[in-house]
Amino acid sequence: MDEQARGELADFCALAVRRAVAALPLRQRTALVYRYYSDLSVEQTAEAMGRATGTVKSLTSQAIASLRAHADLLDPTDDPEPIPVQERSRG
């Protein structure tokens, strides 16, 4: 892959991640942004959000799970694997 293609792919991926994060429910998005973009601890995030630390952990976990569930849609270079054909058993 040449330099220009790598740059275009990086731009595409960055935009896709921003869109995926923007699509999260507000509380999940807020917890994720505080934790990973602002680099706050769980306790600092909980204080900023006015929530319990357990709630922050749960919201963050849910947000990450949602992003992972849709990660396969973010990679334009990922070729789907062929679906294997099952052989019929001969009885």
C-alpha positions as MATLAB code, in Angstrom:
seq = 'MDEQARGELADFCALAVRRAVAALPLRQRTALVYRYYSDLSVEQTAEAMGRATGTVKSLTSQAIASLRAHADLLDPTDDPEPIPVQERSRG';
ca = [
       0.000    0.000    0.000;
       1.478    3.347   -0.985;
       1.700    6.404    1.272;
      -1.331    8.134   -0.242;
      -3.499    5.031    0.171;
      -2.372    4.667    3.799;
      -3.304    8.291    4.443;
      -6.721    7.863    2.854;
      -7.328    4.693    4.861;
      -6.298    6.449    8.077;
      -8.678    9.334    7.290;
     -11.496    6.894    6.540;
     -10.916    4.980    9.777;
     -10.716    8.149   11.869;
     -13.990    9.395   10.422;
     -15.643    6.010   10.946;
     -14.551    5.920   14.596;
     -15.813    9.471   15.177;
     -19.167    8.548   13.654;
     -19.397    5.348   15.700;
     -18.620    7.216   18.915;
     -21.128    9.945   18.011;
     -23.811    7.283   17.525;
     -23.417    5.954   21.073;
     -26.049    6.869   23.666;
     -25.117   10.117   25.423;
     -24.117    8.617   28.786;
     -21.959    5.926   27.149;
     -20.331    8.494   24.875;
     -19.686   10.843   27.790;
     -18.063    8.109   29.890;
     -15.926    6.981   26.947;
     -14.772   10.511   26.118;
     -13.880   11.325   29.722;
     -12.039    8.018   30.207;
     -10.112    7.727   26.947;
     -10.011   11.126   25.263;
      -9.640   13.200   28.425;
      -7.660   10.429   30.150;
      -9.605   10.688   33.409;
      -9.650    7.877   35.958;
     -12.860    6.022   36.748;
     -13.170    8.055   39.937;
     -12.595   11.393   38.151;
     -15.105   10.429   35.463;
     -17.664    9.434   38.077;
     -17.240   12.776   39.807;
     -17.505   14.720   36.532;
     -20.644   12.812   35.527;
     -22.200   12.788   38.997;
     -22.447    8.980   38.859;
     -21.141    6.051   40.893;
     -17.852    4.460   39.824;
     -19.689    1.221   39.042;
     -21.963    3.106   36.665;
     -18.964    4.615   34.877;
     -17.375    1.172   34.520;
     -20.628   -0.245   33.163;
     -21.213    2.615   30.720;
     -17.633    2.429   29.476;
     -17.853   -1.338   29.042;
     -21.143   -1.044   27.149;
     -19.699    1.642   24.876;
     -16.619   -0.433   24.065;
     -18.757   -3.515   23.418;
     -20.933   -1.523   21.039;
     -17.906   -0.198   19.159;
     -16.379   -3.681   18.951;
     -19.643   -5.140   17.661;
     -19.506   -2.716   14.764;
     -15.735   -2.781   14.222;
     -16.047   -5.187   11.301;
     -17.955   -2.467    9.453;
     -15.073   -0.012    9.908;
     -12.393   -1.914    7.979;
     -12.759   -1.408    4.239;
      -9.768   -3.669    3.570;
     -11.281   -6.661    5.335;
     -12.291   -9.268    2.807;
     -15.050  -11.506    4.097;
     -14.056  -15.118    4.465;
     -15.880  -17.502    2.183;
     -18.653  -19.440    3.841;
     -17.735  -23.125    3.806;
     -20.142  -25.420    2.044;
     -21.209  -28.311    4.196;
     -21.076  -31.678    2.551;
     -24.208  -33.744    2.636;
     -23.864  -36.901    4.563;
     -24.663  -39.966    2.551;
     -26.810  -42.304    4.484;
];
